[in-house]
């Protein structure tokens, strides 16, 4: 404990696994770089976390110290950005996390949307922004596929866009293969229908049904950069993402979301997130569930 305290007093976090120390200049550069490109605010209290997480990247890249890593980012800001964001953030997700959102979607929103869209010949679009390893968009796809069947709309143009910045998370989402112990949020009925149990080298794993893959498109996207899609979306799920952002970044992001949602469109946030005091274009209709005002 004394060694740790001394290192902090000297403005240097303790090295992990023999890695070089993360010095003041390098930490300031990384802090500013991450904020500019990812919107994530890193305070001084995050220095040790940043050092520990990035020590793995130094080893993977064969770099001698953090100065060399910063030089790499200066020379190619976008080439390493996804790996950096993945290293310093925590991808915590599960199937049907915060189930009240799926219940609202299944019991109220999808029946309303499908009734109107079948009549008017409209398409249906849902965006999972910050999809992590794919559990959220595939859970949404289960609910959507079942609703399309119930309403005789299996042929409707309905899609779920799943985006994230992390290359590792996107690869896992595209693969759609999960350990059996990660399926706990899925009901037995849905597990039997939508998850295909693996055998041989995939023993202990399950992959998502091809029908879910048809509904989900996985793409890389930095929420702070330009967005190629123009909407409109019927709903945007951005859950447990903005907890890393400061107030101005949240305000800009929610304004951009509002521009892609029609009046009556829905925005879903994580359990510890809120639009209170940030954006007044939405009204609260349930636990962290919002509807865009007319």
C-alpha positions as CSV (number, residue, x, y, z in Angstrom):
1,X,0.0,0.0,0.0
2,X,2.8,2.4,0.9
3,X,4.5,1.8,-2.5
4,X,1.3,2.5,-4.3
5,X,0.7,5.7,-2.4
6,X,4.2,6.8,-3.1
7,X,3.8,6.2,-6.8
8,X,0.6,8.2,-6.9
9,X,2.2,11.1,-5.0
10,X,5.0,11.0,-7.6
11,X,2.3,11.2,-10.4
12,X,3.1,7.8,-11.7
13,X,0.9,4.7,-11.4
14,X,2.5,1.5,-10.4
15,X,3.6,-0.6,-13.3
16,X,1.8,-3.9,-14.0
17,X,3.5,-7.1,-15.0
18,X,6.9,-5.3,-15.4
19,X,5.6,-2.8,-17.9
20,X,6.9,0.8,-18.1
21,X,5.3,3.5,-16.1
22,X,2.6,5.6,-17.6
23,X,4.1,9.1,-17.2
24,X,2.3,12.5,-16.9
25,X,2.8,13.5,-20.5
26,X,1.7,10.2,-21.9
27,X,-1.4,10.1,-19.7
28,X,-2.4,13.6,-20.7
29,X,-2.0,12.7,-24.3
30,X,-4.1,9.5,-23.9
31,X,-6.7,11.4,-21.9
32,X,-7.1,14.0,-24.5
33,X,-7.0,11.5,-27.4
34,X,-9.6,9.3,-25.9
35,X,-11.9,12.2,-25.1
36,X,-11.6,13.7,-28.6
37,X,-12.1,10.4,-30.5
38,X,-14.3,8.4,-28.1
39,X,-16.0,10.9,-25.9
40,X,-14.8,9.1,-22.8
41,X,-13.7,11.3,-20.0
42,X,-10.7,10.0,-18.1
43,X,-9.9,11.6,-14.7
44,X,-6.6,11.2,-12.8
45,X,-8.2,8.5,-10.8
46,X,-8.3,6.4,-14.0
47,X,-4.6,6.5,-14.6
48,X,-3.8,3.1,-13.0
49,X,-6.7,1.5,-14.8
50,X,-5.5,2.9,-18.1
51,X,-1.9,1.7,-17.5
52,X,-3.0,-1.8,-16.6
53,X,-5.4,-2.1,-19.5
54,X,-2.9,-0.7,-22.1
55,X,0.0,-2.8,-20.8
56,X,-1.6,-5.7,-22.7
57,X,-1.7,-3.6,-25.9
58,X,2.0,-2.8,-25.5
59,X,2.9,-6.4,-25.2
60,X,0.6,-7.4,-28.1
61,X,2.2,-4.7,-30.3
62,X,5.8,-5.3,-29.1
63,X,6.2,-1.7,-27.9
64,X,8.7,-0.8,-25.2
65,X,6.7,1.9,-23.4
66,X,3.7,4.2,-23.4
67,X,5.6,6.9,-25.3
68,X,5.9,4.5,-28.2
69,X,2.2,3.7,-28.0
70,X,1.3,7.4,-28.1
71,X,3.6,7.9,-31.1
72,X,1.6,5.1,-32.8
73,X,-1.6,6.9,-32.1
74,X,-0.3,10.1,-33.5
75,X,0.9,8.5,-36.7
76,X,-2.3,6.5,-37.2
77,X,-5.2,7.8,-35.0
78,X,-7.8,5.5,-36.5
79,X,-5.9,2.3,-36.9
80,X,-5.6,1.6,-33.2
81,X,-8.7,3.5,-32.1
82,X,-11.0,0.5,-31.8
83,X,-8.4,-1.5,-29.8
84,X,-7.8,1.5,-27.5
85,X,-11.5,2.0,-26.8
86,X,-12.0,-1.7,-26.2
87,X,-9.1,-1.8,-23.8
88,X,-10.2,1.1,-21.6
89,X,-14.0,0.5,-21.5
90,X,-15.9,-2.5,-20.0
91,X,-18.2,-4.5,-22.3
92,X,-20.7,-5.9,-19.8
93,X,-23.8,-7.2,-21.5
94,X,-26.2,-10.2,-21.4
95,X,-29.2,-11.5,-23.2
96,X,-32.4,-9.7,-22.1
97,X,-30.6,-7.4,-19.7
98,X,-33.1,-5.0,-18.2
99,X,-36.0,-7.1,-19.3
100,X,-38.6,-4.4,-18.8
101,X,-37.4,-2.8,-22.1
102,X,-38.1,-6.0,-24.0
103,X,-41.5,-6.4,-22.4
104,X,-42.5,-2.9,-23.5
105,X,-41.3,-3.6,-27.0
106,X,-43.1,-7.0,-27.2
107,X,-46.3,-6.1,-25.5
108,X,-46.9,-2.5,-26.6
109,X,-44.6,-1.1,-29.3
110,X,-44.2,-3.8,-31.8
111,X,-48.0,-4.6,-32.0
112,X,-48.6,-0.9,-32.6
113,X,-45.8,-0.5,-35.2
114,X,-46.7,-3.6,-37.1
115,X,-50.4,-2.8,-37.3
116,X,-49.6,0.6,-38.9
117,X,-46.6,-0.5,-41.0
118,X,-48.4,-3.5,-42.6
119,X,-51.2,-1.1,-43.6
120,X,-48.9,1.6,-44.9
121,X,-46.2,-0.6,-46.4
122,X,-43.5,1.0,-44.2
123,X,-40.2,-0.6,-43.1
124,X,-39.2,-1.1,-39.5
125,X,-35.8,-0.2,-38.1
126,X,-34.2,-0.6,-34.7
127,X,-30.7,0.5,-33.8
128,X,-28.6,-1.2,-31.1
129,X,-25.9,1.5,-30.6
130,X,-23.0,0.1,-28.6
131,X,-24.0,-3.5,-29.2
132,X,-20.9,-5.0,-27.6
133,X,-20.7,-8.7,-28.3
134,X,-24.2,-9.0,-29.7
135,X,-26.4,-10.2,-26.9
136,X,-28.6,-7.2,-27.1
137,X,-29.3,-7.1,-30.9
138,X,-29.9,-10.9,-31.0
139,X,-32.3,-10.7,-28.0
140,X,-34.1,-7.9,-29.9
141,X,-34.2,-10.1,-33.0
142,X,-35.9,-12.9,-31.0
143,X,-38.6,-10.5,-29.9
144,X,-38.9,-9.0,-33.4
145,X,-39.0,-12.4,-35.2
146,X,-41.8,-13.6,-32.9
147,X,-43.8,-10.5,-33.4
148,X,-43.5,-10.6,-37.1
149,X,-44.9,-14.2,-37.1
150,X,-47.8,-13.3,-34.7
151,X,-48.9,-10.5,-36.9
152,X,-48.5,-12.3,-40.2
153,X,-45.7,-9.9,-41.3
154,X,-42.8,-12.3,-41.8
155,X,-42.0,-10.8,-45.2
156,X,-41.9,-7.2,-43.9
157,X,-38.7,-5.1,-44.4
158,X,-37.6,-5.2,-40.7
159,X,-34.0,-4.9,-39.7
160,X,-31.8,-4.3,-36.6
161,X,-28.6,-2.4,-37.0
162,X,-26.0,-3.3,-34.4
163,X,-22.9,-1.0,-34.1
164,X,-19.9,-0.8,-31.8
165,X,-16.4,0.6,-31.9
166,X,-14.5,-2.4,-30.5
167,X,-13.1,-4.8,-33.1
168,X,-13.2,-7.7,-30.6
169,X,-16.9,-7.0,-29.7
170,X,-17.9,-6.8,-33.3
171,X,-16.2,-10.0,-34.2
172,X,-18.1,-11.8,-31.4
173,X,-21.3,-10.2,-32.5
174,X,-20.8,-11.3,-36.1
175,X,-20.0,-14.9,-35.0
176,X,-23.1,-15.1,-32.8
177,X,-21.5,-18.0,-30.8
178,X,-21.9,-17.9,-27.0
179,X,-20.9,-20.2,-24.1
180,X,-23.9,-22.0,-22.7
181,X,-23.5,-20.3,-19.3
182,X,-24.1,-16.9,-21.0
183,X,-27.6,-17.9,-22.1
184,X,-29.2,-17.5,-18.7
185,X,-31.3,-14.5,-19.6
186,X,-33.1,-16.5,-22.4
187,X,-36.2,-18.4,-21.5
188,X,-36.1,-22.2,-22.1
189,X,-38.6,-21.9,-24.9
190,X,-36.6,-19.2,-26.7
191,X,-33.4,-21.1,-26.1
192,X,-34.8,-24.2,-27.7
193,X,-36.1,-22.2,-30.7
194,X,-33.4,-19.6,-31.3
195,X,-30.1,-21.1,-30.1
196,X,-28.4,-24.0,-31.8
197,X,-26.3,-26.1,-29.5
198,X,-22.8,-26.9,-30.7
199,X,-21.1,-30.2,-30.9
200,X,-17.5,-31.4,-31.3
201,X,-15.2,-28.4,-31.1
202,X,-18.2,-26.2,-30.2
203,X,-19.3,-28.4,-27.3
204,X,-20.4,-26.1,-24.5
205,X,-21.4,-23.3,-26.9
206,X,-24.5,-22.3,-28.9
207,X,-24.9,-20.2,-32.0
208,X,-27.8,-18.0,-32.9
209,X,-30.4,-19.2,-35.4
210,X,-30.0,-18.1,-39.0
211,X,-33.3,-16.3,-38.9
212,X,-31.8,-13.9,-36.3
213,X,-28.7,-13.3,-38.5
214,X,-31.1,-12.3,-41.3
215,X,-32.6,-9.6,-39.0
216,X,-29.3,-8.2,-37.6
217,X,-26.6,-6.2,-39.5
218,X,-23.4,-5.7,-37.5
219,X,-21.2,-2.7,-38.5
220,X,-18.4,-0.7,-36.9
221,X,-19.3,2.8,-35.9
222,X,-17.8,5.5,-33.7
223,X,-20.7,7.4,-32.1
224,X,-18.7,10.6,-32.1
225,X,-17.9,10.6,-35.8
226,X,-20.1,10.8,-38.9
227,X,-22.9,8.4,-39.2
228,X,-23.6,6.9,-42.7
229,X,-27.2,6.0,-41.9
230,X,-30.0,8.6,-42.2
231,X,-32.9,6.9,-40.5
232,X,-35.6,7.1,-39.5
233,X,-35.4,4.5,-36.8
234,X,-38.4,3.4,-34.8
235,X,-36.3,2.8,-31.7
236,X,-32.7,3.3,-30.6
237,X,-31.2,1.2,-27.8
238,X,-28.2,3.1,-26.3
239,X,-27.9,1.3,-23.0
240,X,-25.0,1.6,-20.6
241,X,-22.9,3.5,-23.2
242,X,-23.2,7.2,-22.1
243,X,-22.0,6.5,-18.6
244,X,-18.5,7.0,-20.0
245,X,-19.4,10.5,-21.5
246,X,-19.4,13.9,-20.0
247,X,-22.5,16.2,-20.1
248,X,-21.6,18.1,-23.4
249,X,-20.9,14.8,-25.2
250,X,-24.2,13.4,-24.0
251,X,-26.1,16.4,-25.1
252,X,-24.6,16.3,-28.6
253,X,-25.3,12.5,-28.9
254,X,-28.9,12.7,-27.8
255,X,-29.6,15.6,-30.2
256,X,-28.2,13.4,-33.0
257,X,-30.4,10.5,-31.9
258,X,-33.5,12.7,-31.9
259,X,-32.7,13.7,-35.5
260,X,-32.9,10.1,-36.5
261,X,-36.2,9.4,-34.7
262,X,-39.6,10.5,-35.9
263,X,-42.1,12.0,-33.6
264,X,-43.2,9.1,-31.4
265,X,-39.9,7.2,-31.9
266,X,-38.4,5.6,-28.9
267,X,-35.0,5.8,-27.1
268,X,-33.9,3.3,-24.5
269,X,-31.1,4.0,-22.0
270,X,-29.3,2.0,-19.3
271,X,-30.6,1.6,-15.8
272,X,-28.2,4.3,-14.4
273,X,-28.7,6.8,-17.3
274,X,-31.2,9.6,-17.7
275,X,-32.1,12.4,-20.1
276,X,-33.0,14.7,-17.2
277,X,-31.4,18.1,-17.6
278,X,-29.7,16.9,-20.9
279,X,-32.4,16.8,-23.6
280,X,-36.0,17.9,-23.6
281,X,-37.0,16.4,-27.0
282,X,-38.1,13.2,-25.2
283,X,-40.7,12.3,-22.6
284,X,-40.2,9.5,-20.1
285,X,-42.7,6.7,-20.6
286,X,-41.2,4.0,-18.4
287,X,-38.0,3.0,-16.6
288,X,-35.3,4.6,-18.8
289,X,-37.6,4.4,-21.8
290,X,-38.3,7.6,-23.7
291,X,-40.5,8.7,-26.5
292,X,-39.7,11.6,-28.8
293,X,-42.2,14.5,-28.5
294,X,-44.4,15.5,-31.4
